[in-house]
């Protein structure tokens, strides 16, 4: 088998703040709804939070003996401001995801699962007080939890949720000649990445790579036009889409460490290179404008 070539390029990534939690529920339907709803919108590019499902957990792997999901939530760190300001923003945005997407699902619970945390966020301030002063703190499963009284009793969340800094925004592009190849990227490359511990793919397979420059700054990042196959003829020589490429999906990876991110990228790239109809592997980089980390693609290719 002839593998797809890997472009002599690099992916940019940057530092972010994250938390890692276990969500549990009484049944799979509710659990999946809570996990997917709370992590559904990748929003760091518009200064919100984003997340992903790291893994699904059996009853033996959760604090309360119910099936669970291991989730990561990520926020941007503004290098021009004190870290405390970025952390405060992250805490606020995280609380929205928990309150609006998990708390409202019957019989859900949230537990911290971040070893070696840099610090802790007190969930009483922005989640516990949804009980309007009737909430209480107790010990369950050897953890200090907040019980929020609800009309369908009750929501449980560990009082202190850890946070740490990791690496986010790493990416690679899979230049595909056919739609069948594109579908196999999701079936093979994405699943391979998800087996790596400590990483999430907040967009899964993303159709919309962006760029820092835009004619419309009010809406945030806009399409990376030079890599849009439908614009190849219109752009002429300024198009960067190879002649036989019709689709360029992007996979974005966030991880608890640079090592975890590189391991996930390597696994995903190798899986993608073996797919029939994949022409080339590339990545998004912007001359160092977006991130302090540069991950060389060819160093990852075996």
C-alpha positions in Angstrom: 0.0 0.0 0.0 1.2 3.5 -0.9 0.6 5.9 1.9 -0.5 9.5 1.4 2.4 12.0 1.5 2.9 14.2 4.5 3.6 17.8 3.7 6.7 19.4 5.1 4.7 21.7 7.4 3.7 22.1 11.0 0.6 22.6 13.1 0.3 25.5 15.5 -1.1 24.9 19.0 -1.4 27.1 22.1 -1.8 26.9 25.8 -5.3 26.5 27.3 -7.0 25.9 30.6 -9.1 22.8 31.1 -11.0 20.7 33.5 -11.7 17.0 33.3 -14.9 15.6 34.8 -17.0 12.5 35.0 -20.7 12.8 34.2 -23.0 9.9 35.3 -26.7 9.2 34.7 -29.3 6.5 35.2 -29.4 5.4 31.6 -27.4 5.6 28.4 -29.8 7.9 26.6 -29.6 10.6 29.3 -25.9 10.2 29.7 -25.2 10.6 26.0 -27.5 13.6 25.8 -25.7 15.3 28.7 -22.3 14.5 27.3 -23.0 15.5 23.8 -25.1 18.6 24.6 -22.5 20.0 27.0 -19.6 19.6 24.6 -21.4 20.2 21.4 -20.3 23.7 20.4 -16.6 24.3 19.9 -16.4 28.0 20.9 -12.9 29.0 21.9 -12.6 30.9 18.6 -15.4 33.2 19.8 -14.0 33.4 23.4 -16.3 30.9 24.9 -15.5 27.3 26.0 -15.3 24.1 24.1 -15.2 20.4 25.1 -15.2 16.8 24.0 -15.9 13.3 25.2 -12.6 11.7 26.1 -14.0 8.3 26.9 -17.1 6.3 28.0 -16.9 4.7 31.4 -18.4 1.5 32.8 -20.2 1.3 36.1 -16.9 0.1 37.7 -15.1 3.2 36.6 -17.3 5.9 38.1 -17.6 7.2 41.7 -21.4 6.3 42.0 -21.4 3.0 40.2 -23.4 4.2 37.2 -22.3 4.4 33.6 -20.4 7.6 32.8 -18.7 9.8 30.4 -15.2 11.4 30.9 -15.4 14.9 29.5 -12.9 17.7 29.0 -13.8 21.4 28.9 -11.4 24.0 27.5 -10.9 27.8 27.7 -8.5 30.2 26.1 -5.7 31.9 28.1 -5.2 35.5 27.1 -1.4 36.0 27.2 -1.9 39.8 27.5 -3.9 39.5 30.7 -3.4 38.0 34.1 -4.1 34.3 34.2 -6.8 34.9 36.9 -8.9 36.8 34.4 -8.8 34.0 31.9 -9.6 31.5 34.7 -12.6 33.6 35.8 -14.0 33.7 32.3 -13.5 29.9 32.0 -15.3 29.3 35.2 -18.3 31.4 34.1 -18.5 29.7 30.7 -18.1 26.2 32.2 -20.9 26.9 34.6 -23.2 27.6 31.6 -22.4 24.2 30.1 -23.1 22.4 33.4 -26.2 24.3 34.3 -27.9 24.3 30.9 -26.8 20.9 29.5 -26.2 18.6 32.4 -28.1 19.8 35.5 -31.3 19.9 33.5 -31.1 16.2 32.6 -32.8 13.9 35.2 -30.6 12.1 37.8 -27.2 13.4 36.5 -24.1 13.9 38.5 -20.7 15.5 37.9 -17.4 14.5 39.6 -13.9 15.9 39.3 -11.4 13.6 37.6 -8.3 15.7 37.2 -5.2 14.4 39.0 -2.4 16.8 39.8 -4.7 19.9 39.3 -3.1 23.3 39.5 -6.0 24.6 41.4 -9.7 24.1 42.2 -12.9 25.9 41.1 -15.7 26.1 43.8 -18.8 24.9 42.0 -21.0 26.4 44.7 -20.7 30.0 43.3 -22.1 29.4 39.9 -23.7 26.0 39.9 -24.6 25.1 43.5 -26.6 28.3 44.0 -29.0 27.1 41.3 -30.7 25.7 44.5 -31.5 29.3 45.5 -30.1 28.8 48.9 -31.7 25.5 49.6 -28.8 23.5 48.3 -26.6 21.6 50.8 -23.2 20.0 51.0 -22.6 16.4 52.1 -20.2 13.5 51.7 -20.9 10.9 49.0 -18.5 8.3 47.6 -15.7 9.8 49.7 -16.2 13.2 48.0 -17.6 16.5 49.1 -20.6 17.2 46.9 -23.3 19.8 46.5 -26.8 18.6 46.2 -29.0 21.0 44.2 -32.8 20.4 44.9 -34.7 20.1 41.7 -38.3 19.2 40.7 -36.9 15.9 39.7 -34.6 15.3 42.7 -31.7 16.0 42.6 -28.6 17.2 40.9 -25.2 16.3 42.4 -21.9 17.9 41.7 -18.5 17.6 43.4 -17.9 20.9 45.1 -14.3 21.5 43.9 -13.4 20.8 40.3 -9.7 20.9 39.4 -8.2 22.9 36.5 -4.8 22.8 34.8 -3.1 24.1 31.7 -2.7 22.0 28.6 -2.3 22.2 24.8 -5.2 23.0 22.5 -5.8 23.8 18.8 -3.4 21.3 17.4 -4.6 20.1 14.0 -4.1 18.3 10.8 -5.8 18.4 7.4 -6.7 15.4 5.3 -6.7 16.2 1.6 -9.2 13.8 0.1 -9.9 13.0 -3.6 -13.3 11.4 -2.9 -16.2 11.6 -0.5 -15.7 8.0 0.4 -12.2 8.8 1.6 -13.7 11.7 3.7 -16.2 9.3 5.3 -13.4 6.9 6.2 -11.5 9.7 7.9 -14.2 9.8 10.5 -14.5 6.0 10.7 -10.8 5.3 11.0 -8.7 8.3 11.9 -11.1 9.9 14.4 -11.7 6.6 16.2 -8.0 5.9 16.4 -7.4 9.3 18.0 -10.1 8.8 20.5 -8.2 5.7 21.8 -5.4 8.0 23.1 -5.7 8.9 26.7 -6.0 12.6 27.7 -7.2 14.1 24.4 -10.4 15.2 22.8 -11.5 16.3 19.3 -13.9 19.2 19.9 -15.0 19.5 16.3 -14.7 15.8 15.4 -14.2 16.0 11.6 -14.5 19.7 10.8 -15.5 21.0 7.4 -14.6 24.6 8.1 -11.0 25.5 8.6 -10.5 29.2 9.4 -7.8 31.8 9.4 -6.9 34.8 11.6 -7.5 37.5 8.9 -11.1 38.4 8.1 -13.1 41.1 6.3 -15.8 40.7 9.0 -14.1 40.8 12.5 -17.4 41.1 14.3 -18.3 37.4 13.5 -14.8 36.1 14.4 -12.7 33.7 12.2 -13.9 33.2 8.7 -13.3 30.5 6.0 -9.7 29.7 5.0 -10.6 30.6 1.4 -7.3 29.5 -0.2 -8.1 26.0 0.8 -11.7 25.9 -0.3 -12.0 23.4 -3.3 -15.1 25.3 -4.6 -13.0 28.5 -5.0 -10.0 26.9 -6.8 -11.0 28.2 -10.3 -12.1 31.6 -9.0 -8.8 32.2 -7.1 -6.6 30.8 -9.8 -2.9 30.8 -8.8 -3.6 32.0 -5.3 -5.6 28.8 -4.5 -3.6 26.2 -2.5 -5.9 23.3 -3.3 -4.2 20.5 -5.3 -5.8 19.8 -8.6 -7.2 16.3 -7.7 -8.4 17.3 -4.1 -12.1 17.9 -3.6 -12.4 17.8 0.2 -10.1 19.0 3.0 -11.5 18.1 6.5 -9.6 19.3 9.6 -9.2 17.4 12.9 -8.5 19.6 15.9 -7.0 18.1 19.0 -6.8 19.3 22.6 -4.8 17.4 25.2 -3.6 17.4 28.7 0.0 17.6 27.6 2.1 18.2 24.4 3.1 14.6 24.5 -0.5 13.4 24.5 -1.4 15.8 21.7 1.6 14.5 19.6 0.6 10.9 20.2 -2.9 11.6 19.1 -1.8 13.5 16.0 0.6 10.7 15.1 -2.1 8.0 15.5 -4.6 10.0 13.5 -2.2 10.9 10.7 -1.0 7.3 10.2 -4.6 6.1 10.1 -5.5 8.7 7.6 -2.5 8.0 5.3 -3.7 4.5 4.8 -7.1 5.4 3.5 -7.6 5.0 -0.2 -8.4 8.3 -1.8 -6.4 10.4 0.7 -3.9 12.5 -1.3 -1.9 14.4 1.3 -1.7 15.3 5.0 -1.2 19.0 5.8 -2.0 21.3 8.7 -3.1 24.8 9.6 -0.4 27.2 10.5 -0.4 31.0 10.5 3.2 32.1 10.9 3.1 31.8 14.6 0.2 34.2 15.0 -2.0 31.7 16.8 0.2 29.5 19.0 3.5 29.1 20.8 3.7 25.4 19.9 4.8 24.2 16.5 4.3 20.5 15.8 6.2 19.3 12.8 4.1 16.8 10.7 7.0 14.8 9.3 8.5 14.2 12.7 5.2 12.5 13.6 5.0 10.4 10.4 6.6 7.0 10.7 
